[in-house]
Amino acid sequence: MQKGFIFDLDGTIYLDNYIIEGAAETLKTLRNRGDKIVFLTNKSIETISSYVEKLNRLGIQANHNEVINSNYLAGLYLKKNLQTGEKVMVVGEDPLINKMKEMGIELTNKSDDANYVLLGWDRNFNYDKINEAFQAWSIGAKMVATNPDRTCPVEDGQIPDCGAMIGALEGATGEVITRILGKPSKLAADYIVKEVLELPPAQCYIVGDRLETDIKMGKDYGINSVLVLTGITTIEMAEQSTILPDYIINSVNDVINL
């Protein structure tokens, strides 16, 4: 029976610019036996082209149709939900801003002109950006975010991710931002399973290092969930969590034995 694999990237396939040992060979084995592969990342500070280039540079075959990021998923959501003439204020970096423009979404920097505020990871986040987003919210703009990740795994630890931007705005508004457009959203799950892999959820596996995004998406939508221990989550964290993966493996190399 053909299987579909949804692979997270940071902490699962590589850390920074270092591939997880054996990952390239494992993915090649899956392809050779006829399984489908897609890469799904919540990281909003890189373009899909940059991911494709990086994967190929690390020895992993990948093309643009196989890599999906939260920027693209955010664009899909906004294209579906924006009414004629509505505009979006983006708190994020150039890859997110440029993807919105590429997908035909009208942007604005003016708080009184924004119908939505889209939050992404922004390494230049500052008080002025918090204030502009807050002012937009105060007159009715809807708040959405690319991803809820508090941190991103890197070779020597972790660094703050989009969850820090979300926390700042939730602190100012007192309102929880519930519309997340990357993992673990239904939007992400439906798009990947139905339109990309085109397989029943029960034949799909999501492989990642985060309980609250990768594993939660699998559990919520009937996709087999596979936790790897090469990124954020330790075995101790997994044992104490209420989000229980279907499988726990040491690294991506063990997926061929599922």
Secondary structure as UniProt FT lines:
FT   STRAND          4..7
FT   TURN            11..13
FT   STRAND          14..15
FT   TURN            16..17
FT   STRAND          18..19
FT   TURN            21..22
FT   HELIX           23..32
FT   TURN            33..34
FT   STRAND          36..41
FT   HELIX           48..57
FT   TURN            58..59
FT   HELIX           64..66
FT   STRAND          67..69
FT   HELIX           70..81
FT   TURN            84..85
FT   STRAND          88..91
FT   HELIX           94..102
FT   TURN            103..104
FT   HELIX           111..113
FT   STRAND          116..119
FT   TURN            123..124
FT   HELIX           127..138
FT   TURN            139..140
FT   STRAND          142..145
FT   STRAND          151..154
FT   TURN            155..156
FT   STRAND          157..160
FT   HELIX           162..173
FT   TURN            183..184
FT   HELIX           186..190
FT   HELIX           191..197
FT   HELIX           201..203
FT   STRAND          204..208
FT   HELIX           211..215
FT   HELIX           216..221
FT   STRAND          224..228
FT   HELIX           235..240
FT   STRAND          247..249
FT   HELIX           252..257
//
